[in-house]
Amino acid sequence: MSITSEDKQNLISKFQRDHKDTGSPEVQISILTTRIKNLTEHFKVNKKDHHSRRGLLGLVSRRRKLLTYLKSENFLSYQKMLKELGLRK
């Protein structure tokens, strides 16, 4: 269900603004999206795992808030993130 450190490093290097950036909204959104996709696959097998489903709702909410912030601060970056991650808005 969780992502490996190698996957996380790949996401950070792909979406970071500069070589020291690890906490920008783009990086956080990409990591959250990967975690959400992994949990979605988990729920296809474990339909009755309601405790993890509550965590999934929290992740989706956090990603939505970050996307709203990114949209208000940097609209071009927001559009780029939606396209690269395959999110609908």
Summary of the structure (lengths in Angstrom):
residues: 89
radius of gyration: 13.6
end to end distance: 25.3
largest distance: 41.9
contacts: 223
relative contact order: 0.13
helix: 75%
strand: 0%
